[in-house]
Amino acid sequence: MNTPSKPQQGYTLITLIFMLGIFASFVLLIFKIGPIYLDHSKVKSALTAIEQDRDAETKSESEIRSSIDKRFNMNYVARVKAQDMKITKRGNYLKVEADYEVVEKIVGNLSALVEFHDVIEVGKE
């Protein structure tokens, strides 16, 4: 009596190691790149707070920079400083630009470059 043999099913050890390696790579990327985007969300919230400030267009450039710096310190923003912001003020017009890039070392000579450009405008030019 000859019964047809079933093909074997399941993962081999090599397949399991390969899948765990891919999973570990994605986890590493999340742990390296996630904090960059978390910092960026804090930068955006600081800019939004300035945009929603009723008397933002009447403040001087140094007052605006000081306000941004306080928000960055309070939220532990490490990758961008208030001095890196470009502030344009003309009369009742205010424009604040956050244009920066972050390079994060991943492994060995592999790095990730993330570029951000955020702009808020308040008042009339």
CORPE-V440592 format. One record per helix or strand of 2 or more residues. SS is the DSSP state (hx for helix, st for strand). FROM is the first residue (numbers start at 1). TO is the last residue. If there is no record, write none. Layout:
BEGIN
SS | FROM | TO
SS | FROM | TO
END
This chain:
BEGIN
hx | 13 | 52
hx | 56 | 58
hx | 61 | 74
hx | 82 | 84
st | 86 | 90
st | 93 | 107
st | 110 | 122
END
